[in-house]
Amino acid sequence: MHVSTEGGRRLSRDGAHRGRQRASGGKQPPSRGVEQQKAELIPDRRDYRAGDTAEILVQSPFTPAEGVLTLRRSGLVRTERFKMDKPSTTLKIPIEEAFTPNIHAQVDLVGAAARTNDKGETDEKLPKRPAFATGALNLSVPPLARRLQVTATPRDKALEPGGETTVAVEVRDAAGRPVQGSELAVVVVDESVLALTGYKLEDPVAVFYAQRGADVSDYHLRKDVQLAKPGDITIGEGRGAGGGGGIDAFTMSNAKAAAMPSAAPMARKARSVNGIVAQAEEDEVVRIEGGEIRMRENFNALAVFAPSVPTDAQGRAEVRVKVPDNLTRYRVMAVTALDGSPFSAALPQLRRPLRAARRRAEPDRPAH
């Protein structure tokens, strides 16, 4: 601030301390890196079986291109090199039994693509830039030929408490032929007890034949290439200097672990009843009109547990069942496996409940 001799005042500001203002808008500078592009892989069907030939349509974002097909399943299984002079080509992959239940197919392409200028527009006059692309598929090979068909049929639909019956079990292969010598595990359990936790018998085929991961890591160097400005490009002898850079590893997802089924929480806790005690003398018999009835004593929730039941030449087996004294419904569950065909197991598609019948009993004289 300067003061004049006439007594007036004048204010002045130094321009060196002028502030800056930012304005929105504008365009981002063009990228100078080489980004990975995507190669489209289109299979000819959803699922395959052993002996089929999978035809994979490969669509490349640039041409010409050199490609490598790799089959992966807990590591590298097979590699195949091919060349693309057109935007698309078809690769054929023979499906083997060892690929069950799935195998990963990946295609890696390298080549050159048109370069963009400072305006971000493709300029065919400029030298082409390096290019690379990747695409992958998970080919499903379900274990249909290894699945066994199990049916469990009770002889009686309803029983008296403590009654006896038989459960006929039949095992057939994927072609419908009887399976001899398969080992069955048959369980008959109180349905109400299973309903407390929402228990369901899981498909053992899905457990033993869980999806397999590729378990292969890929390293790409072209993503570290930095492109020069179009105005600085001169055609002549190539020269350059190397620079260290971190290389990122891309790892295919691992196989999913076959999770065992977890029990759901109990819907409701049992209520305790105090002060009520039911006593009955041993072998006590109540006289009723129409005959005698036995006092119910066996309330075991497990009616039958037969862990090893072999099938005959017709693929059949019978299991004797003596139900407890519960007035309930029983669930019949059966799982089987066959030697010589690893983890050939099946879940019965039909659940046959056993119902315990009840009969009304009237006393022979009125109570006082």
C-alpha positions in Angstrom: 0.0 0.0 0.0 1.4 3.4 -1.1 0.4 6.7 0.6 0.6 9.9 -1.6 1.5 13.3 -0.4 -2.0 14.7 -1.1 -3.4 12.4 1.6 -5.1 10.0 -0.9 -4.6 6.2 -0.8 -3.9 3.7 -3.6 -3.9 -0.2 -3.4 -1.8 -2.4 -5.7 -1.3 -6.2 -5.9 1.8 -8.0 -7.2 1.0 -10.2 -10.3 3.6 -12.8 -9.2 1.0 -14.2 -6.7 -1.7 -14.7 -9.2 -3.9 -17.8 -8.5 -4.7 -20.6 -11.0 -8.2 -21.7 -12.0 -9.1 -25.2 -13.3 -11.6 -25.8 -16.0 -13.4 -29.1 -16.6 -13.6 -30.8 -20.0 -10.9 -31.8 -22.5 -9.8 -35.3 -23.6 -7.5 -37.8 -22.0 -4.2 -38.3 -23.8 -4.0 -41.5 -25.9 -2.7 -44.6 -24.2 0.9 -45.5 -25.0 0.7 -49.0 -23.6 -0.3 -52.3 -25.2 -3.4 -53.7 -23.6 -4.6 -57.3 -23.7 -7.5 -57.9 -26.1 -10.1 -60.6 -25.9 -10.4 -63.5 -28.3 -13.9 -64.9 -28.6 -14.2 -68.7 -28.2 -17.6 -70.2 -29.1 -18.2 -74.0 -28.5 -20.5 -76.0 -30.8 -22.4 -77.6 -27.8 -22.9 -77.3 -24.1 -21.7 -80.7 -22.9 -19.5 -83.4 -24.4 -18.9 -87.1 -23.9 -15.8 -89.3 -24.3 -15.2 -89.9 -28.0 -16.8 -86.6 -29.2 -14.8 -84.0 -31.0 -15.4 -80.4 -29.7 -15.3 -77.7 -32.4 -14.3 -74.3 -31.1 -14.8 -71.2 -33.2 -12.0 -68.7 -32.5 -12.6 -65.0 -33.5 -9.5 -62.8 -33.3 -9.5 -59.0 -32.9 -6.6 -58.7 -35.3 -5.2 -60.6 -38.3 -2.9 -62.2 -39.2 -2.2 -63.9 -35.9 -0.1 -66.7 -34.4 -2.0 -68.8 -31.8 -1.4 -71.4 -29.2 -4.2 -73.7 -27.9 -3.6 -75.1 -24.4 -5.7 -77.7 -22.6 -5.5 -77.4 -18.9 -6.6 -79.5 -16.0 -4.6 -79.3 -12.8 -1.7 -78.3 -15.1 -0.9 -78.4 -18.8 -2.4 -81.4 -20.6 -1.7 -80.5 -24.2 -0.5 -77.6 -26.4 -1.2 -77.0 -30.1 0.1 -74.2 -32.3 -1.9 -72.7 -35.2 -2.0 -69.7 -37.5 -4.9 -67.4 -38.4 -5.0 -65.6 -41.8 -8.7 -64.8 -41.4 -10.6 -63.2 -38.6 -12.0 -66.6 -37.5 -11.0 -70.2 -37.5 -12.2 -73.5 -36.1 -10.2 -75.7 -33.7 -11.0 -79.4 -33.1 -10.4 -81.0 -29.7 -10.9 -84.8 -29.3 -12.7 -85.4 -25.9 -11.2 -88.2 -23.8 -12.5 -90.1 -20.9 -9.8 -88.6 -18.7 -11.3 -85.2 -19.2 -14.3 -86.0 -17.0 -15.9 -83.9 -15.5 -14.3 -80.8 -17.3 -11.3 -79.5 -19.0 -10.2 -75.9 -19.7 -9.3 -74.7 -23.2 -7.4 -71.5 -23.7 -6.3 -69.7 -26.8 -3.4 -67.1 -26.8 -2.9 -64.9 -29.9 -0.1 -62.6 -30.9 0.3 -60.3 -33.9 0.1 -56.7 -34.9 -2.7 -54.1 -35.0 -3.2 -50.6 -36.4 -1.7 -47.8 -34.3 -3.6 -44.7 -33.2 -2.4 -41.1 -33.6 -2.4 -38.3 -31.0 -6.1 -37.7 -31.7 -7.0 -41.3 -30.8 -7.9 -42.2 -34.4 -6.6 -45.2 -36.2 -4.0 -44.3 -38.7 -3.0 -46.9 -41.3 0.0 -44.8 -42.4 1.7 -45.4 -39.0 3.7 -48.6 -38.3 1.6 -51.2 -36.6 1.8 -51.8 -32.9 2.3 -55.2 -31.1 -1.0 -56.9 -30.1 -2.0 -59.9 -28.1 -5.3 -61.5 -27.1 -6.6 -64.3 -24.9 -9.8 -66.3 -24.6 -10.7 -69.3 -22.4 -13.5 -71.9 -22.1 -14.5 -74.5 -19.6 -15.6 -77.6 -21.5 -18.1 -79.7 -19.5 -17.7 -83.5 -19.7 -20.3 -84.8 -17.2 -19.8 -88.4 -15.9 -23.0 -89.8 -17.4 -21.4 -93.1 -18.2 -20.3 -93.6 -14.6 -23.6 -92.8 -13.0 -25.6 -95.7 -11.7 -29.4 -95.7 -11.4 -30.8 -96.9 -8.0 -34.4 -97.6 -7.1 -35.6 -98.6 -3.7 -39.1 -100.0 -3.3 -40.7 -101.0 0.0 -42.9 -104.1 -0.1 -45.5 -102.5 2.2 -46.7 -98.9 2.1 -47.9 -98.9 5.7 -46.9 -101.0 8.8 -48.0 -101.5 12.3 -45.5 -100.1 14.9 -42.8 -102.8 15.3 -43.8 -104.4 12.0 -41.5 -106.0 9.5 -41.1 -105.7 5.8 -38.5 -105.7 3.0 -37.1 -103.1 0.7 -36.2 -104.2 -2.8 -33.3 -102.3 -4.3 -32.3 -102.4 -8.0 -29.1 -101.1 -9.6 -28.7 -100.4 -13.3 -25.9 -98.7 -15.3 -26.2 -95.7 -17.6 -27.3 -98.0 -20.5 -30.1 -99.6 -18.4 -28.3 -103.0 -17.9 -28.3 -104.7 -14.5 -25.2 -104.3 -12.4 -23.9 -107.3 -10.6 -21.7 -107.0 -7.6 -22.3 -103.4 -6.8 -22.1 -102.5 -3.1 -25.2 -100.8 -1.6 -25.5 -98.8 1.5 -29.2 -98.7 2.7 -30.4 -96.5 5.5 -34.0 -96.2 6.8 -34.5 -93.2 9.2 -37.3 -91.4 10.9 -38.5 -88.6 8.6 -39.3 -86.3 11.4 -35.8 -86.4 12.8 -34.3 -85.6 9.4 -36.7 -82.7 9.0 -35.3 -81.1 12.2 -32.1 -80.2 10.4 -33.4 -80.2 6.8 -31.1 -83.1 5.9 -31.0 -84.1 2.3 -28.9 -86.9 0.8 -26.4 -85.2 -1.5 -25.6 -86.6 -4.9 -22.3 -88.5 -4.4 -21.4 -88.1 -8.1 -21.2 -84.4 -7.7 -18.9 -84.8 -4.7 -16.5 -87.3 -6.3 -16.5 -85.6 -9.7 -16.2 -81.9 -8.6 -15.1 -79.3 -11.2 -11.3 -79.3 -11.7 -9.4 -76.0 -12.0 -6.8 -75.2 -14.6 -4.0 -74.5 -12.1 -1.8 -72.7 -14.7 -0.3 -69.3 -14.4 0.1 -67.0 -17.5 2.8 -64.3 -17.9 2.6 -61.8 -20.7 5.5 -59.4 -21.7 3.7 -57.4 -24.3 1.6 -55.6 -21.7 4.9 -53.9 -20.6 5.6 -52.4 -24.1 5.4 -48.6 -24.2 4.6 -47.1 -27.6 6.5 -44.0 -28.8 4.7 -40.9 -30.0 3.7 -41.0 -33.7 5.8 -37.9 -34.4 8.9 -39.5 -33.0 8.7 -42.7 -35.0 11.4 -43.0 -37.7 12.0 -46.0 -39.9 15.5 -47.2 -39.6 17.7 -49.5 -37.5 16.0 -50.6 -34.4 17.5 -49.8 -31.1 16.2 -49.4 -27.5 17.0 -49.9 -23.9 15.5 -52.4 -21.5 13.8 -51.4 -18.3 12.8 -53.5 -15.4 9.2 -53.8 -14.7 7.0 -56.0 -12.5 5.3 -58.8 -14.2 1.8 -59.7 -13.0 0.8 -63.3 -12.8 -2.7 -64.2 -13.9 -3.8 -67.5 -12.3 -6.8 -69.4 -13.4 -9.2 -70.1 -10.5 -8.6 -73.2 -8.5 -11.0 -76.2 -8.3 -13.8 -75.8 -6.0 -13.6 -77.9 -3.0 -16.3 -80.5 -2.7 -18.1 -79.0 0.2 -19.8 -81.5 2.4 -23.4 -80.6 3.1 -23.7 -78.5 6.3 -26.6 -79.2 8.6 -29.2 -76.5 8.9 -29.9 -75.1 12.3 -32.7 -76.7 14.3 -36.0 -75.1 13.6 -37.1 -75.4 17.1 -35.7 -76.7 20.4 -37.5 -79.5 22.1 -39.6 -78.3 25.0 -38.9 -80.1 28.3 -41.9 -81.3 30.3 -41.3 -81.5 34.0 -43.3 -83.5 36.5 -44.7 -86.0 34.0 -43.3 -89.5 34.2 -44.8 -92.4 32.3 -44.2 -95.7 34.0 -45.1 -99.1 32.7 -44.3 -102.5 34.1 -42.2 -104.8 32.0 -44.4 -106.9 29.6 -47.5 -105.1 30.7 -50.5 -105.9 28.5 -53.6 -103.8 28.2 -56.8 -105.7 27.6 -59.0 -104.1 24.9 -61.9 -105.1 22.9 -60.8 -107.2 19.9 -57.5 -108.6 21.3 -54.3 -107.5 23.1 -51.8 -104.8 22.2 -48.2 -104.5 23.2 -46.9 -101.3 24.9 -44.7 -99.3 22.6 -41.1 -99.2 23.9 -38.7 -98.9 21.0 -38.5 -95.3 19.8 -35.2 -95.5 17.9 -35.1 -93.0 15.0 -32.8 -95.4 13.0 -34.7 -98.4 11.6 -32.0 -99.9 9.4 -28.4 -99.2 8.6 -27.0 -101.7 6.1 -23.6 -100.4 5.0 -22.7 -103.3 2.6 -25.4 -105.0 0.6 -24.2 -106.8 -2.7 -26.4 -107.1 -5.7 -27.1 -110.4 -7.6 -26.8 -111.1 -11.3 -30.0 -109.2 -12.0 -28.7 -106.2 -10.1 -31.2 -106.7 -7.3 -30.9 -107.0 -3.5 -33.4 -107.1 -0.6 -33.0 -105.6 2.8 -35.2 -106.7 5.8 -36.6 -103.8 7.8 -38.1 -104.0 11.3 -39.5 -100.6 12.1 -39.5 -99.3 15.7 -42.6 -98.4 17.6 -42.8 -94.8 16.4 -46.0 -93.5 14.7 -44.1 -91.7 11.9 -42.9 -91.9 8.4 -39.5 -93.4 7.4 -37.2 -92.3 4.6 -35.4 -95.0 2.6 -32.0 -93.8 1.3 -29.6 -95.9 -0.9 -26.2 -95.2 -2.3 -24.1 -97.6 -4.4 -20.6 -97.9 -5.8 -19.1 -100.4 -8.2 -15.5 -101.8 -8.1 -13.5 -101.2 -11.3 -15.3 -97.9 -12.0 -13.8 -95.4 -9.6 -16.4 -93.5 -7.6 -19.3 -94.8 -9.5 -22.1 -93.8 -7.2 -25.7 -92.8 -7.6 -28.6 -91.4 -5.6 -32.0 -93.0 -5.8 -34.3 -90.8 -7.8 -37.4 -92.2 -6.0 -37.9 -91.8 -2.2 -40.2 -94.4 -0.7 -41.6 -93.4 2.7 -42.7 -96.1 5.1 -45.7 -95.2 7.2 -46.3 -96.7 10.6 -50.0 -97.4 10.9 -51.9 -96.8 14.1 -55.1 -98.5 15.4 -57.5 -97.0 17.8 -57.9 -99.0 21.0 -60.9 -98.6 23.3 -60.9 -99.9 26.9 -63.0 -102.9 27.8 -64.8 -101.0 30.5 -65.5 -97.3 31.2 -63.1 -95.5 33.5 -64.3 -94.2 36.8 
